[in-house]
Structures are given as C-alpha cells and as structure tokens.
C-alpha cells in the first residue's frame, strides 16, 4: 500500500461519517449523498498521488462530494425541489445551529434520523453503522453474528422501507427523541466495540472509532442528562478505553486482562467513568449499559487481578442476562462463574452453551472452552479447542495469541 492509499484509507475511517452526514443534511437525499461521497473518495485516489494529500482531508472530501451533488442536481433541475437543493448546496458551509431537537452535531443528528421507530431496532442500528459510522457490511454482520449476505439483505430492506414509507431525513423535536434513544445507544455501543476490539484485520484496536464513539456519547449524555443509560454507556466506554494501553505488549500482541500492567491504565478515564456511574440518574432498576459499566468498574477498582470481585461480576451478568438473554452474555457469565467458583463450574456452562449451537461461528466460545480446559490441566482437549478457535478467528493479534496458547498446551 502506498502512502496515498494509506492516507485515503485513514480518511475513510476518520471522515466517512462526517462527510456523509454533512451531505445528507444539505441535500436531504440519502442515495445521492452516499454515491457522491463514494465518488469523492474515488477522486482522492485519482488526484492525491499528483496533487498531494490535502492538509484537511475531510474538508477536501466534503467539498468534492458537494460539488458532485451540485453537478448531478443541475443536470436534473427540472423539479422545483432540485432547484432548492442546488441553491442550498451553492451556499458555503455555515455553523450548524441546533433545531428544536437540541441536536447540533451532524453525525449525532443523522443517527437519530436513521433510528426511526418505523424500522426494526436491528435494522436501525445496522443501517446507521453502515452509512454514518462507515463500517463495512462484513464488519456489521460479524457484530450481529450473522452471514454477510444476510446483513446485506437487511440493509437493502431498511433503505427500501425508508424510501417507500417516505420517512423524512430530519431530527424529531426534543420530546420525541427518547423513542429513538435505544437505537442511538446501540449504534454508539457497537461503534465503540468495533474500535476497541476490531472484528477483522491486523489491528485489534482502532482508536479513531473509539474516540469518535466516546465523543458522540458525551454529546448524547449532555443532550439527555436525565437518561441514565446515556450516562451508563459513556461510563462503560471510558472504563473500557482506560485499559487500552495495557491490552497489547511492545510487539503488538494481546495481553490477557489478568496479566496486564495496571499502572498503564488511564487513571483519569477510570475516575471519570466511576463518577458517571455513581452520579447517573436512578430509576427502578439499572439498564444494560449501566450493568456493563458496573462490571467494568469491578475490574477498574481492583488494584491487582487477584483482588477482582468475580462473585459480584457473576451476579451482575445474571442481572444483565435477564435484560439481554443473548448467548454472548451467557458466555461472559460462564467466564465470571469460572473465575469465582472454579474452572469446572464455568466449563459446565460453556459446554451447555456449545451444545445449543447458538455461537457456532463465534471464536471466543472455543477459545473460552480451551482456556478453562487448560486451567484444569486437560491439555489435549484444550489443544483441540484452541485449534477450533484458530479456524474462526479473524484478527492478527488474536490469532497469534491463540497460536501461542496452543503451543503451550502441546498442540
């Protein structure tokens, strides 16, 4: 990959959502905007090798995409609406003023727009991740644990639903924002997860995605100070991200949580996350993001790995499973039980989960089983499970970690 190719790839990761959100705001046309942003990135690949990478790639891409849209609208200016769009696009960018929704950030505004209640929740999340967060269909499919072809069909259906139902591209007034909050929270959560633990590639961490998710979560928490789950999600992100420096060694290889140098954790982020969790407005019961933040807080508050309150973590996962009865939560609960009560108890739960077949393509299921078998001294069985996990893993650092573990047990 050349330096220009790398610059375009970086700009795609960092700027796609911003450029697309700005163009959708100014044109009101989803398909036109997406096509013109794609054209802008193609133009960057063609022109940056000779013209050089601009100082502000995002501004260059926004201007190029807007000019593409302007040209296309002028060619079809027979409709009055098109003429209005041409006039809007001809005006230089002005600061975005909050409307009656109180949302002044383009990307956050468009997240609320995409998360329309007429769409199924999963479709809202997937569509927003694809169009505004810039995640590929394959990355979103892995996040939802479904085949890529299945996710592609869901995205197509969601776009057709928006078109056929005439769903407007606008942010609802403030009193209607809560009905879309669950979708926006889910988008930010999955965006952060893709940055904190990438679903594929050579880098297990994508700091640009985690930083953007945290920035948007801060905006959301400020916008909705009475929404405890908004504060809970921001706390969860901060507590997770605080451990980022300790997750990889000098060679870029994964370091298990129990072996991490906790002095490298970000004390400021931990303090902020704990304060948010403590001061979050209370309702009858904590929601899923608050519960996950409380789990992360158990790790953050332990000075040594041996001090971790695994029994409390297991109880929190039980509460989380009642709200989110997913196989991934069940797997995490099994790990907590193994750490609290012994690997044999955890292994029984993992084997029960494996028998259900619900996580057949999820590499962490055989990886977890292998680790528990290793702790029990059942090396041959552990080696077989590590080999199963290696066949499913999709990132370089995780592959190297599993290969190292497999070698340790004699595989």
C-alpha positions as CSV (number, residue, x, y, z in Angstrom):
1,X,0.0,0.0,0.0
2,X,1.4,3.4,-1.0
3,X,1.4,6.4,1.3
4,X,-1.5,7.9,-0.6
5,X,-3.5,4.7,-0.4
6,X,-2.9,4.7,3.4
7,X,-4.0,8.4,3.6
8,X,-7.2,7.6,1.7
9,X,-7.9,4.6,3.9
10,X,-7.3,6.7,7.0
11,X,-9.6,9.4,5.7
12,X,-12.2,6.8,5.0
13,X,-12.1,5.5,8.6
14,X,-12.0,9.0,10.1
15,X,-14.1,11.1,7.8
16,X,-16.7,8.9,6.0
17,X,-19.4,9.5,8.6
18,X,-18.7,13.2,8.9
19,X,-18.7,13.9,5.2
20,X,-21.9,11.8,4.6
21,X,-23.7,13.3,7.5
22,X,-23.0,16.8,6.2
23,X,-24.1,16.0,2.7
24,X,-27.3,14.3,3.9
25,X,-28.1,17.4,5.9
26,X,-27.6,19.7,2.9
27,X,-29.3,17.6,0.3
28,X,-31.8,15.6,2.2
29,X,-31.2,12.8,-0.3
30,X,-29.6,9.6,1.2
31,X,-28.8,7.8,-2.1
32,X,-27.4,10.9,-3.8
33,X,-25.2,11.7,-0.8
34,X,-23.8,8.2,-0.5
35,X,-23.0,8.0,-4.2
36,X,-21.3,11.4,-4.2
37,X,-19.2,10.6,-1.1
38,X,-18.1,7.4,-2.8
39,X,-17.2,9.5,-5.9
40,X,-15.2,11.9,-3.6
41,X,-13.1,9.0,-2.3
42,X,-12.5,7.7,-5.8
43,X,-11.4,11.2,-6.8
44,X,-9.0,11.3,-3.9
45,X,-7.4,8.0,-5.1
46,X,-7.0,9.6,-8.6
47,X,-5.8,13.1,-7.6
48,X,-3.9,12.9,-4.4
49,X,-1.0,11.0,-5.9
50,X,-0.3,14.0,-8.1
51,X,-1.8,16.9,-6.1
52,X,-0.6,15.6,-2.7
53,X,-2.7,14.8,0.3
54,X,-4.5,17.9,1.5
55,X,-3.9,19.4,4.9
56,X,-7.6,18.8,5.8
57,X,-8.7,15.7,4.0
58,X,-12.2,15.9,5.5
59,X,-12.8,19.4,4.1
60,X,-11.4,18.3,0.7
61,X,-13.7,15.3,0.6
62,X,-16.7,17.3,1.7
63,X,-16.2,20.0,-0.9
64,X,-15.6,17.4,-3.7
65,X,-18.7,15.4,-2.7
66,X,-20.8,18.6,-2.5
67,X,-19.6,19.6,-6.0
68,X,-20.5,16.2,-7.3
69,X,-24.0,16.5,-5.9
70,X,-24.3,20.0,-7.2
71,X,-23.4,18.9,-10.7
72,X,-25.9,16.0,-10.6
73,X,-28.7,18.1,-9.3
74,X,-28.1,20.8,-12.0
75,X,-28.4,18.1,-14.7
76,X,-31.8,17.2,-13.3
77,X,-33.0,20.7,-12.3
78,X,-36.4,20.4,-13.9
79,X,-38.0,19.9,-10.5
80,X,-38.5,22.8,-8.1
81,X,-37.2,20.7,-5.2
82,X,-34.0,20.0,-7.1
83,X,-33.5,23.8,-7.7
84,X,-33.9,24.4,-4.0
85,X,-31.2,21.7,-3.3
86,X,-28.9,23.4,-5.8
87,X,-29.3,26.7,-4.1
88,X,-28.6,25.1,-0.7
89,X,-25.5,23.4,-2.0
90,X,-24.2,26.6,-3.6
91,X,-24.1,28.3,-0.2
92,X,-20.8,27.8,1.7
93,X,-21.0,25.8,4.9
94,X,-22.2,27.7,7.9
95,X,-22.1,26.5,11.5
96,X,-24.9,24.0,12.2
97,X,-27.4,25.6,14.6
98,X,-29.3,23.3,16.9
99,X,-33.0,23.0,16.0
100,X,-35.9,22.3,18.4
101,X,-34.4,18.8,19.0
102,X,-31.3,20.4,20.6
103,X,-29.0,18.2,18.5
104,X,-26.3,20.4,16.9
105,X,-23.8,17.7,15.8
106,X,-24.3,16.4,12.2
107,X,-23.4,12.8,12.9
108,X,-25.5,12.6,16.1
109,X,-28.4,14.3,14.3
110,X,-28.2,11.7,11.5
111,X,-28.0,8.8,14.0
112,X,-31.3,10.0,15.4
113,X,-32.7,10.3,11.9
114,X,-31.7,6.8,10.9
115,X,-33.0,5.3,14.1
116,X,-36.6,5.9,13.1
117,X,-39.1,3.8,15.1
118,X,-40.8,2.6,11.9
119,X,-37.7,0.4,11.4
120,X,-36.9,-2.7,13.4
121,X,-34.2,-1.9,16.1
122,X,-31.6,-4.2,14.5
123,X,-32.2,-2.5,11.1
124,X,-31.8,0.9,12.6
125,X,-28.5,0.0,14.2
126,X,-27.1,-1.8,11.1
127,X,-28.1,1.0,8.7
128,X,-26.6,3.7,10.9
129,X,-23.4,1.8,11.3
130,X,-23.1,1.3,7.6
131,X,-23.9,4.8,6.4
132,X,-22.6,7.0,9.2
133,X,-20.0,5.0,11.1
134,X,-18.5,3.8,7.9
135,X,-18.4,0.1,8.9
136,X,-18.5,-2.4,6.1
137,X,-21.3,-4.8,5.7
138,X,-19.0,-7.6,6.7
139,X,-18.0,-5.8,9.9
140,X,-21.6,-5.2,10.8
141,X,-22.5,-8.9,10.0
142,X,-19.8,-10.1,12.4
143,X,-21.1,-7.7,15.1
144,X,-24.6,-9.3,14.8
145,X,-23.2,-12.8,14.3
146,X,-24.9,-13.3,11.0
147,X,-23.7,-14.1,7.5
148,X,-22.6,-11.1,5.4
149,X,-25.3,-11.9,2.7
150,X,-28.0,-11.9,5.4
151,X,-26.9,-8.5,6.6
152,X,-26.7,-7.1,3.1
153,X,-30.3,-8.0,2.5
154,X,-31.4,-6.4,5.8
155,X,-29.6,-3.2,4.9
156,X,-31.4,-3.2,1.5
157,X,-34.7,-3.8,3.1
158,X,-34.2,-0.9,5.5
159,X,-33.4,1.5,2.8
160,X,-36.4,0.4,0.8
161,X,-38.6,0.9,3.9
162,X,-37.3,4.4,4.3
163,X,-38.0,5.2,0.6
164,X,-41.4,3.5,0.4
165,X,-42.7,4.9,3.7
166,X,-41.5,8.4,2.9
167,X,-39.6,8.6,6.2
168,X,-38.2,12.1,6.4
169,X,-34.5,12.8,6.9
170,X,-34.9,15.1,9.9
171,X,-34.3,15.0,13.6
172,X,-37.6,14.9,15.6
173,X,-38.3,17.5,18.2
174,X,-36.8,17.0,21.7
175,X,-39.9,15.4,23.2
176,X,-39.8,12.6,20.6
177,X,-36.1,11.9,21.0
178,X,-36.5,9.2,23.7
179,X,-38.3,6.8,21.4
180,X,-35.1,6.7,19.3
181,X,-32.6,6.7,22.1
182,X,-32.3,2.9,22.3
183,X,-31.2,2.7,18.7
184,X,-28.7,5.5,19.0
185,X,-27.3,3.9,22.2
186,X,-26.9,0.6,20.4
187,X,-25.2,2.3,17.4
188,X,-22.6,4.0,19.7
189,X,-22.1,0.8,21.6
190,X,-21.3,-1.3,18.5
191,X,-19.2,1.6,17.1
192,X,-17.1,1.6,20.2
193,X,-16.8,-2.2,20.2
194,X,-15.6,-2.3,16.7
195,X,-12.9,0.2,17.6
196,X,-12.0,-1.5,20.9
197,X,-11.9,-5.0,19.5
198,X,-11.9,-4.9,15.7
199,X,-13.7,-7.7,14.0
200,X,-11.0,-8.3,11.4
201,X,-7.6,-7.1,10.2
202,X,-4.1,-6.7,11.6
203,X,-5.1,-4.2,14.4
204,X,-7.1,-5.3,17.3
205,X,-7.7,-1.7,18.3
206,X,-9.0,1.1,16.1
207,X,-8.5,4.3,18.2
208,X,-10.3,6.6,15.8
209,X,-13.5,4.7,16.2
210,X,-13.3,4.5,20.0
211,X,-12.6,8.2,20.2
212,X,-15.5,9.1,17.9
213,X,-17.9,6.9,19.9
214,X,-16.8,8.5,23.1
215,X,-17.2,12.0,21.6
216,X,-20.7,11.2,20.5
217,X,-21.6,9.5,23.7
218,X,-20.5,12.7,25.6
219,X,-22.8,14.8,23.3
220,X,-25.7,12.4,23.9
221,X,-25.2,12.4,27.7
222,X,-25.2,16.2,27.7
223,X,-28.2,16.3,25.5
224,X,-30.2,13.9,27.7
225,X,-29.0,14.4,31.3
226,X,-32.0,12.6,32.7
227,X,-31.3,9.4,30.7
228,X,-29.4,7.0,33.0
229,X,-28.4,4.7,30.1
230,X,-26.7,7.5,28.2
231,X,-24.5,8.2,31.3
232,X,-24.1,4.4,31.7
233,X,-22.9,3.9,28.2
234,X,-20.4,6.8,28.4
235,X,-19.1,5.3,31.7
236,X,-18.8,1.9,30.1
237,X,-16.8,3.3,27.2
238,X,-14.4,5.3,29.4
239,X,-13.8,2.3,31.8
240,X,-13.0,0.0,28.8
241,X,-10.9,2.5,26.9
242,X,-8.9,3.2,30.1
243,X,-7.4,-0.2,29.8
244,X,-6.3,0.2,26.1
245,X,-2.6,0.9,26.8
246,X,-2.3,-2.4,28.7
247,X,-4.0,-4.6,26.2
248,X,-1.0,-5.0,23.9
249,X,2.7,-5.6,24.5
250,X,5.6,-4.0,22.8
251,X,5.2,-6.4,19.9
252,X,1.5,-5.7,19.4
253,X,0.4,-9.0,20.9
254,X,-2.6,-9.3,23.2
255,X,-2.0,-9.4,26.9
256,X,-4.8,-11.1,28.9
257,X,-6.6,-9.0,31.5
258,X,-5.2,-10.9,34.4
259,X,-1.6,-10.2,33.2
260,X,-2.0,-6.6,32.2
261,X,0.2,-3.9,33.8
262,X,-2.5,-1.9,35.6
263,X,-0.2,1.1,36.1
264,X,-0.6,1.7,32.4
265,X,-4.3,2.1,32.7
266,X,-5.7,5.6,32.3
267,X,-6.5,6.7,35.9
268,X,-8.2,9.9,34.7
269,X,-10.6,7.9,32.4
270,X,-11.3,5.4,35.2
271,X,-12.1,8.2,37.7
272,X,-14.4,9.9,35.2
273,X,-16.2,6.6,34.4
274,X,-16.7,5.7,38.1
275,X,-18.0,9.2,38.8
276,X,-20.5,8.9,35.9
277,X,-21.7,5.6,37.1
278,X,-22.2,6.9,40.7
279,X,-24.0,10.0,39.7
280,X,-26.2,8.6,36.9
281,X,-29.8,9.4,37.5
282,X,-31.6,6.4,39.1
283,X,-34.7,4.6,38.0
284,X,-36.3,1.4,39.3
285,X,-33.5,-0.8,38.0
286,X,-30.2,-0.4,36.2
287,X,-30.3,-0.8,32.4
288,X,-27.9,-3.0,30.3
289,X,-25.3,-0.3,29.8
290,X,-25.2,0.6,33.5
291,X,-24.8,-3.0,34.4
292,X,-22.0,-3.5,31.9
293,X,-20.3,-0.4,33.3
294,X,-20.6,-1.8,36.8
295,X,-18.9,-4.9,35.6
296,X,-16.1,-2.9,34.0
297,X,-15.9,-0.9,37.3
298,X,-15.1,-4.1,39.2
299,X,-12.0,-4.6,37.1
300,X,-11.0,-0.9,37.2
301,X,-11.3,-0.8,41.0
302,X,-9.1,-3.9,41.6
303,X,-5.5,-2.9,42.2
304,X,-4.4,-6.4,41.4
305,X,-6.1,-9.1,39.3
306,X,-6.4,-11.3,42.3
307,X,-8.5,-8.5,44.0
308,X,-11.2,-8.7,41.4
309,X,-14.6,-9.3,42.8
310,X,-15.6,-12.1,40.4
311,X,-18.6,-13.2,42.5
312,X,-20.1,-9.7,42.1
313,X,-19.3,-9.8,38.4
314,X,-21.1,-13.1,38.1
315,X,-24.2,-11.6,39.8
316,X,-24.1,-8.6,37.5
317,X,-24.0,-10.8,34.5
318,X,-27.0,-12.7,35.8
319,X,-28.9,-9.4,36.0
320,X,-27.7,-8.5,32.6
321,X,-28.9,-11.8,31.1
322,X,-32.4,-11.2,32.4
323,X,-32.4,-8.0,30.4
324,X,-30.4,-9.3,27.4
325,X,-30.8,-13.1,27.2
326,X,-28.1,-13.4,24.5
327,X,-25.6,-16.2,24.1
328,X,-22.7,-13.8,24.3
329,X,-23.9,-12.6,27.7
330,X,-24.3,-16.2,28.8
331,X,-20.7,-16.9,27.7
332,X,-19.4,-13.9,29.7
333,X,-21.4,-15.1,32.7
334,X,-19.8,-18.5,32.4
335,X,-16.3,-16.9,32.5
336,X,-17.2,-15.0,35.6
337,X,-18.5,-18.2,37.3
338,X,-15.3,-20.0,36.3
339,X,-13.2,-17.2,38.0
340,X,-15.4,-17.1,41.0
341,X,-16.2,-20.7,41.7
342,X,-13.6,-22.6,39.6
343,X,-13.0,-23.6,36.0
344,X,-15.0,-26.8,36.3
345,X,-18.2,-24.9,37.1
346,X,-17.6,-22.4,34.3
347,X,-16.8,-25.3,31.8
348,X,-20.1,-26.9,32.5
349,X,-21.9,-23.7,31.5
350,X,-19.7,-23.3,28.4
351,X,-20.4,-26.9,27.3
352,X,-24.1,-26.3,27.8
353,X,-23.9,-23.2,25.6
354,X,-21.9,-25.0,23.0
355,X,-24.5,-27.8,22.8
356,X,-27.1,-25.2,22.0
357,X,-25.3,-24.3,18.8
358,X,-26.1,-20.6,19.2
359,X,-22.5,-19.5,18.9
360,X,-21.2,-21.8,16.3
361,X,-19.2,-19.2,14.4
362,X,-18.0,-17.2,17.4
363,X,-14.3,-17.9,18.0
364,X,-14.5,-16.8,21.7
365,X,-16.7,-19.9,22.5
366,X,-14.0,-22.5,21.7
367,X,-11.3,-20.1,22.9
368,X,-13.0,-19.8,26.3
369,X,-13.5,-23.6,26.5
370,X,-9.8,-24.1,25.7
371,X,-8.7,-21.7,28.4
372,X,-10.9,-23.5,31.0
373,X,-9.6,-26.9,29.9
374,X,-6.0,-25.5,30.1
375,X,-6.6,-24.3,33.7
376,X,-8.0,-27.8,34.6
377,X,-4.8,-29.5,33.1
378,X,-6.7,-31.2,30.3
379,X,-4.1,-30.3,27.7
380,X,-5.2,-32.5,24.8
381,X,-8.8,-31.3,24.9
382,X,-7.5,-27.7,25.3
383,X,-5.4,-28.1,22.2
384,X,-8.4,-29.3,20.2
385,X,-10.5,-26.3,21.3
386,X,-7.6,-23.8,20.6
387,X,-7.4,-25.3,17.1
388,X,-11.2,-24.8,16.7
389,X,-10.9,-21.2,17.8
390,X,-8.0,-20.6,15.3
391,X,-10.2,-21.7,12.5
392,X,-12.7,-19.0,13.3
393,X,-10.6,-16.0,14.5
394,X,-10.3,-13.0,12.1
395,X,-7.7,-10.6,13.6
396,X,-4.0,-11.0,13.6
397,X,-3.2,-10.3,17.3
398,X,-5.9,-12.7,18.5
399,X,-4.7,-15.3,16.0
400,X,-1.1,-15.0,17.4
401,X,-2.4,-15.2,21.0
402,X,-4.3,-18.4,20.3
403,X,-1.4,-19.9,18.4
404,X,0.8,-19.2,21.4
405,X,-1.6,-20.8,23.8
406,X,-2.0,-23.8,21.5
407,X,1.8,-24.3,21.5
408,X,1.9,-24.0,25.3
409,X,-0.5,-27.0,25.7
410,X,1.5,-29.0,23.2
411,X,-0.7,-28.5,20.1
